[in-house]
Amino acid sequence: MLTIEDCIELSELSEEEILAIAEHEHVPEMVALELGNYLTHSAAGERRIRRMICEDMDRARACGNLQRLAELKLVLKHFVETHPA
């Protein structure tokens, strides 16, 4: 039986990246994990994930949530470093 940690490792995403997808899409973590896994293995998927994180950053900035904005900047930095395409 696979645990959620196993699934996260197979997705090639960090838990924070998956949580950013969940926040953006308003879905549970497991659904975001499945979506993220699909997107990381599709032609334009990595660009879409970057766009999701950036949109989450814009929303946090607009709401004045500077702590969440800083967290998402780190998530984006990690994503770009691990998915340079």
HELIX and SHEET records of a PDB file:
HELIX    1   1 ILE A    4  SER A   11  1                                   8    
HELIX    2   2 GLU A   15  GLU A   25  1                                  11    
HELIX    3   3 GLU A   29  THR A   40  1                                  12    
HELIX    4   4 GLY A   45  ALA A   62  1                                  18    
HELIX    5   5 LEU A   66  THR A   82  1                                  17    
END                                                                             
